[in-house]
Amino acid sequence: MLDMMLKFFVALGAQTGLAGIWWGNVVMIAIGIGMILLAVIKKYEPLLLVGIGFSCIISNVPGSDLILPGGLFNYAYRGVELLILPPLIFFGVGAMTDFGPMMANPKLVVLGAAAHLGIFVSLIGAKLLGFSIWESGAIGIIGGADGPMAIFMAVKLAPKLLPQISVAAYSYMALMPLIQPPVMKLLTTKEERMIRMKQMRTVSRVERIAFPIVIGIIVNLLLPPVAPLITMLMLGNLFKEVLVTDRLAKTAANEVMNVVIVILTIAIGSTMQASRFLTPSTIEVVILGLIAFLFGTGSGVIGAQIMNMFLRDKINPLLGSAGIASVPIAARVAHNVALQDDPDNFLIYHAMGPNLAGVFGTALSGGIMLALLQ
């Protein structure tokens, strides 16, 4: 009787996903759980990590139809593959973004360029590891800390690496509060971190309305390869600034953004299947992405210190780290690090200047790569 019951359960198990589970699935499920714990316990970008972590777990449960053609997760991934979701993310970001800090203090735009050294360090590193020049370009853009741009570049230049690049980009963006502060503190003194910035000038309504229109024209003229992303960013911002389309601006910043984030995080997590993710190339991409973030953070801080050699009104070097394009995560990290040494030193508004400039810096880098490599 016991033998018959054992055979019954073995036969039953063979018809379920239990028969196909292997150590790789267990590892990826553990990684997915770790992401959710970081979001819940440490509050590291929960809007990203909860969705990515959960879909990573489900995608590594053998037998799930969600990731197969026709499955819900597969349809979400198609939105990434067809480059529908990245422009919509930029649309929502534009509707909730104030470009005033960048316009009020244009010299901080330089920091948006200085913080992009990581892109080229990572590109060179990828080429030395044997990746093609197209794959190296796509991997390098991870250093810009711009998730939609990383996806856009991966689809254009290295579709086979889209899962690794998208996961690395968004995971490191979420972990920036953990990655950036040690580098920032290592490269600065307490006195530098306590530098207070002067109040910025008021940006007029005319400037705010003209900005997205002018940038939209310039990008479509000079950087057509990345125009879909920046154009949607500017359209969202125009809805916000004209003050007569409040309903559209709020919809873009809230309902549209929330829906797209859900679909995007599901799509990214669904690519983290053990069979395609636990490979040597994945490890290399993840390491190169980390190197890109570290170099980008460091080069931004050093860039601000170099600028201070020529400025009478000194810049807090922590603003340089915000030149990485992850809006508003990088600006928030710079602000929080400054508060640790001076609880009354509010850098968030100033940090948004280089942070927003970083978006254009990443777009410029990506546009040049696409123009040269496509």
N, C-alpha and C positions, 0 to 999 in steps of 0.2 A: 504493500500500500504506500509506504514512504517513498519507494523507488518510483512508483507511478506519479506521485505528486511532484517529485523532483523533476521528472521528465516533462511533466505538464508545464511547470514554471520555466524550465529551460526553453521549451518550445514557444511559450508565450513571450519570453524575453527576446527570442530571436526575431519576433515580428514587430518589436518596438525599436526605439532608438538606442536602447541599452546595448544592443549587439554591435553598434558601430562606434561606441565611445572609445577614445584613446587618450593617452596622457596629454596630448596637445590641446584637446578640448577642455580638459581640467585646468590647464594652465591659463587658457584664454578666459574661461569662466571666472577664475580667480582674479585675473586682471580687470574684468568687467566689474566684479564686486568691489575691487580696490578703488576703481573710479567713483563708484557710487558713494563709498565710505568717505573719500576725499571731499566729495560735494556736500555730504551731510554733516560730517564732523568738522572739517576744515573750512567749509564754505568756499572752496575753490571752484568758481564759475559753475555753479550747479545747473544753470540753464543748458550748458554744454555736456557736462560729465554724466549727469543722470541718464539722459537719452542715449548717449554713446555707450555708456557702461551697460545699460539694460539690453540694448539691441546686440551688443557684443556677446552677452550671456546667451541670449536666445539663439543667436546665429551659430553657437557652438554646442547646441543641444541636438545630437544626431536625430534625424527623422523629421525635423521641422520643415514644413513646406513654405514658410514665409520667405526664405531666401532663394527659392527656386523660381524659374521663369513663371510669371503669372502670380507669384506671391506678393504680399503687401510690401515687404522689405525690398523686394526686387524692383517694384515700381518706384519706390522712394529713391533707390539708387539710380534709376533711369533719369530722374530729375537732375541729378548731379552730372551724369554722363552726357546729357544733352545740353548742359550749361544753362538750365532754366533757373536753378536755385541760386547760384552765386550772384547774378545780377539783382535778383529779388532781395537778397540779403543786403546788398549795397543800397537798394531803394529804401529799405526800412532804416538802415543806419543813417542815410542822408536826412530822413525826416525827423530824426531825433538828435541831430548833430548841430552844434553851434560853431560855425567857422570863425566867429568873432575873435577868439584868442589868436588865431593864426594871422588874421588881417591886422589886428591891433599891434602886434609885435613881430613884423616880418623877419627880423634877424633870427628868430628862433626856427625859421624854416630850414636854416642851414643844418640844424641838429637832426632834422628828418632825413637828411642825406648822410650825415656822419654815422648814424646808427645802422647803416645798411652794409657795412663792411662784411658782416656775417654772410650775406648772400654770396659774395664773391669768394670768400674763404671756403664756404661749403661747396660751391661750384668747382673750385680747383681740387678740393679734397675728393669729390665724387669722381672727377676725371682721373685722378691718380689711382683710385680704387678699381678702375676699369669700366665705369659706366660710360655710355656714349655721351657726346657733347649735348644732345637733346635731353637725355635723362639727367645729366649734370645740371643743366639749366633749370629744369623743373625741380630738382632737389634743392638747388641753391635758393630758390625763391621762398623756401620755408623760413629762411632767416628774416624775411620781411614781416613775419608774424601776422600775415593777412590771410586768413583761412580761405575766403572766396577766391582770392587771387592765386593761392597755391593750387586750389582745385582747377581753376581756369587754365593755369599753365600746365598742369599735369595732363589734362585732357588734350591740350594742343600739342604737347611735346613728348609726353611719356605715358600714354594711357595704361600701360601694363603696371605702372607704379602708382596709379591713382589711389588705391587703398592705403598703401604705406605713406604716401605724401600727405593725404588728407588727414589720416589719423595722427601722424607726427605733428602736423601744423596745429590742429585743434587741441591736441593733448598738451602740447607745450604752451599754447596760448592760455589754457586753463590753469597750467602750473606756473605761470609767470610769477605769482606772489612767492613761490618757493625758489624759482631759478634766479631771478634778477637781484634781489637784495644782497646776497653775499658778494656778487661782483661789484655792485654799486658801493658797498661799504669798503671793500678792499681797495678801490681806486680813489676814494675820497677821504678827506679828513673830516672830523666833526665840525670844524669851523666852516668848511665848504658846505657841508650839508645844512648848516644853520643860516646860510645866506638867504635873506628875504628879498623878494622881487618887488619892484615898484608897481603901483597900480597902473593898469593899462588904460589907454585912451578909449573913449566910447566909439564904437563903430556905427556909422549911420545906417539907416534903413536902405538908402540908395545903394550903398556898398554891399549890403547883405543880399539884395535882390540881384545886383549886377554880377556878383561873384559866380554863382552857379551857371549863369548864362555864358559868361566869358570863358569859364573853364570848360564848359561843355563844347563850345566852338573850338577852342584850342586843342583839346584832346582828340576830337574827331578829325581835325586837320592834320595834327602831327603824330598822334599815337593811335591810329585806327585799330590796331590789333587788340588793344585793351579798352576801346571805346565803350563796349556794352556795359562794363562794370562802372566806370567813372560817370558815364552818361546817366545811368540809373541813380547813382549817388547824388548827382547834381539835381536830377528831377525831384527826388525826395526832399532835398534841401530847399529847392524853390517852392515846393508846396508849403513848407514850414515858414519861409521868410516873407512870402507875399501877404500873409495875414488875411487872405480872403478864401483860402481853401483849407480851413482848419479841420474840417471833417476828413478830407483826403489825407492830410498830414497825420492826423491821429490814427486813421485806419492803417496807413503805411507803417507807422512807428509801433503800433500795438497789434491789431488783429493779423495783418499780413506778416509782420515780423515773427509773431509767436507761432503761427502756422508753419512758416518756412523753417524756423529753428527746430520744431518737432520733426518735420520731414527730413531735414538735413542731418540731424543727430542720429536718426534711425538709419539713414543711408550710410553714414560714416561707420557707425557701429556694426552694421551688417556686413561690411567688408572685412571684418576682423575674424574671419574663419581661420581656425588653426591651420588647415591644409594649405592655405594661400598666404598666411601671415607669418607663420613660424619658419622663416627662411633666412639664409645669410643676408640676402639683399635688404630684408626688412630691418635687420639689426644694423646694417650699414647706414640705411636711411635715417633711422632713429638717432644714431650717434652723430651723424652729420647735421641733423636738425638741431640737436642740443648744442653742438659746436657753433652753429650759425647764431643761435640765440645768445650764447655767451659772448661771442665776438661782437655781435650787434649791440648788446647792452654796453660792453666795455668801450667800443669805439664811439658810441654816443656820448658817454661820460667824458672821455678824453677829448672829444671834439669841443665840448663845452669849456673844458679847462684851457684848451688852446685859444678859444675865442676870448676868454677872460684876460689873456695876455695883452689884448688890444682894446679892451673895453674899459671905460671909466666906471660904468654901472655894471657890476659883476653879475653873471648868471649863476644861479645855483646849478652845479654840475649834475645833480640828479635829474634835471630836465632833459639832459642828453639821453638818458636811458629811455625816456618816453618817446624818442624818435622812432622806436619800433612801432609798426603800424597797427598794432592791436588796440583798437579804440573801443572803450576807454580804459581797458585793462592796464596798459602800460602807464598811462597818466595816473591812474589810481595807485599803482605800486609806488611811483615816484613820490606822490603825495604822502602815502602812509609811511615810507621810510623817513621822510623829512620830519613827520610828526613825532617819530621816536626820539629825536634829539631836541626838538622844539615843538611842544604841543600847540603853539600858536602860529606856526609857520604853515600857512595854507597854500599849497602849490598847485592844487588840482586845476584851477582855471588856467594858470600859466603853462602847466604841463600839457594841456590840450592842444596848445599851439604846435609844438614839435610832434605830438602824437598824430595830429591830423596831417601835418606835412609828411609824416612817414607813409601815410596812405598814398599820397601822390608820388613819393619816392619809390615805393614798391611798384606802383603802376608804371613809372618811367623805366625802372629796371626790367620789368616784365615786357613792356613794349619794345624795348631795345633788343631783348633776347629773341622775342618772336620775329621781329623784323630781320634779324641776322640769321636765325636758325630755320625758319619755316621755308 
